Structures are given as C-alpha cells and as structure tokens.
Amino acid sequence: MKLKILTFTLISQIIFSDIDFIDRIAVIVDEGIIMESEVNKALERAISNFKLNNAQIPPKEFLFERVIEGMIMDEILLQKGEQFGVRISDQELNETLNDIANGEGLTVKEFKEKLEKEGESFKEFRESVKNEYVKRRVQSGLVRPKIVISEQEIKNYIDSSEGENLISTEFKIDQILIKVPPSSDEKTIKEYESKAIEIANELKDGLSFKEAIMKYSDLKDEEGFGGLYWKKRSEIPSLFEKEIVSMEKGEVSNPLKSGAGFHLIKLTDLRGDTIQIEQQSLVQHILIETSEIRSPKQAKDLINKLYERAKEEDFAILARVYSDDPGSRMNGGKLDWAPEGVYDKAFEKVMKEALINEISKPFESAFGWHILKVLERREKNITNDIVKDKAYGALFNRKFQEQLQNTLEEIRAEAFVDIKISSI
C-alpha cells in the first residue's frame, strides 16, 4: 500500500510540476488526494459562515486544523462509498435539488442562476449534495449494525421524565371500588372478589360503567366518583398504570386487588400528540387467478359459481379448496386484522362498502377475481405502538450519534493520511 501511494505521489508530482505555482497536493488520504485550492475554498467558506452568523472567527491554526480534518473525513467516507458501491440516482438528486430550490421560493433554474450570480458553480453544488448523500449512507451502513436497543431500554425510556415529556399522553380513567374491610380473613376476601367478578360480568352483559358506579362503587360519593382524569403515567398508581398500557379505549379491566379492595377500571379516554385510533377490518376472501391453464373468462366463470355456492355452503371450506391465495387459503380465506390502505384499491373499495357477514359480488383486482366477507370491524388503539416507535427513535438517535463518533475515530485511525501543507 505504501509503495503504491509513494508511486502515486511521485507521478502526481511529475504531472503537476509544471503548474505547481497554481495548485499543489495538500493532503494524501489512502488512494485519494486533496488539492491546496480545495483547502483554500473550504477555509473561505468556513470564514464566510462565521461572518454570516456574526460569530467570532477562531484562531488561524485551529480553523485550519478543523477544516483539514473535516476534508480528510469526507474523503475517507467517499472512498468507502465507492468501495461499498453506494449509488445516488439522478431522480433522487433532482428531487433534493428541487426541494432545496423550493425552500427558497425558487425553481431549480432560478436557483441555478442565483448561485452563478453569487459566483458559485451549480455543478459543484450538485456534486456536493450528491456527496453528502453518499457520506450519510456510508455512516448509516457502518453504524446501524452496531446499535442494539432492548425492550427494557424502551420501557425505561417511556417511564422516564424525558420520555414522558416527549410522549405526553394523558389518561382518563373511571373506576369502581369494592372495599374490603381491614383484617378480613381469606374467606371474606374471596367473597368480595366474587362480587367484583359478578359486576365485571354484568358490564360485559351490557350494564353501563356509570350505572355500575352508582350501583356498586364505594367511591360514588367522592368527586369524580374516584376517577383519575387526564393524568400522565407517572401520576397514575402503579396498579392501574401496568393495566392501562395494554387496554383499548373504552375497555374495562378484570378485578384488580389493592390494599383497599377490588377495583374495576375503565380506560374512558386518552389524549396527546401520540394518540391514534385506527379503523381495522377482519376479512375472509377467495381469490381466483388467471394462469396458463385458466383463461380470464374461466376465472370469472369460476368466481361467479363460487359466489352462488357461498350463499349456501361454508365459505371457509370453499376457500380452502379453491382459493389461489396461499397466505389465507389454509385459514379458510381469513386475513389478519388490517387498517385501511393495506390492500389493493379495488379490494379496499369493496371491503369498505360491504356489510358485516355479507358476501360481496365478484370483483376484479390487480391479483385476480375475488369474493369477500367482512367478519368484523373495530377501532384499534395503536397509541402504544406509536409511543414505542417514538421512544425507539429517540434512543436510536442518541446511540447513533455516540456510536458515529467512535466509528469515525476508528476509520480515521485506520486511514493513511499525509498532510503536506500547514496553516502558516
């Protein structure tokens, strides 16, 4: 490697010997070079940025070292990008340039003219944007595999004051308390537990929670009937907090035992930036595809016959026998719970318009011919998933920055660097 670099350096010196007064090699970085003119331009840009921000310009030696080290690291990352085969498409680059121009209220053509009036090269600007993409992808490729975030770390973050400030979900909880007298024996405690279970069953059979409070709760005379209104997780008793994280809006818990007695809690409502309720459907379908041995007409004829049979026969059995969807066929044509926007547009349209347990008329999608039946619809609270995603993102960004610094130091130490100029 050293011989190769030495040879490269000698050849470069011979090539540039006639124009050394104009430009010369400033730094050798592995198999690449940085020219003195490039360093001078980078120094000029750095000084201009300090002046533009009304900031004090650092001492010459410090600024020179900072600029040189930045250029060395850029060169190392770009060389690794070449080694890794990182490619930035023209479409991606053009979209980014368009976004940059739009950010200044200009078209790309106007932005180009503006740069050129300011003495900047649009070609060089475009290349710098491309290089920035390459460097970011190299950094991501080097650092991401080193980052591990456990479920416990996510939970700890969510429970922390920092996590609470980021997520800021507030809960409205109603409760029923069946008090157990102090010093009750085991038999008496069991009797009160049975009473709580009976109330839970009444709620499942249609008794409203408010009616149950007035009828049974020992907190009915307290303000808000003993409910906890718009509290953050840190403000909720741990007995309740552990329960509500897995509850849906409107759901009632099983009896919870505390020192006071048995509680039934209802997650009446929740609010905050991360709250999201998703409309989901549970669908059963039969798919008939066209193929080399089944023409479009034959596929259509078959789905029409299956539609008539499904009115009288078991839909699940027909799906197992005839459906061409390998993912759902063995489950009787049943798909997983899914939100809107997951399926083919034609499939989605029929699914949204169908009544519960009504077999749709045959219709065609991009995948073939279908009949479907919507088994259930629900509102799914996906707040907990969003909260976990936000917590993961915050932890990832923190760890990424920490690991990035270590990784950059490692690859800088491994690189061959020969600085041939000084700040003097």
Secondary structure, 3 states (H helix, E strand, C coil): CHHHHHHHHHHHHHHHHHHCCCCCEEEEECCEEEEHHHHHHHHHHHHHHHHHCCCCCCCHHHHHHHHHHHHHHHHHHHHHHHHHCCCCCHHHHHHHHHHHHHHCCCCHHHHHHHHHHCCCCHHHHHHHHHHHHHHHHHHHHHHHHHCCCCHHHHHHHHHCHHHHHHHCCEEEEEEEEEECCCCCCHHHHHHHHHHHHHHHHHHHCCCCHHHHHHHHCCCCCCHHHHCEEEECHHHCCHHHHHHHCCCCCCCECCCEECCCEEEEEEEEEEECCCCCEEEEEEEEEEEECCECCECHHHHHHHHHHHHHHHCCCCHHHHHHHHCCCCCCHHHCCECCCEECCCCCHHHHHHHHHCCECCECCCEEECCEEEEEEEEEEEEEECHHHHHHHHHHHHHHHHHHHHHHHHHHHHHHHHCCEEECCCCC
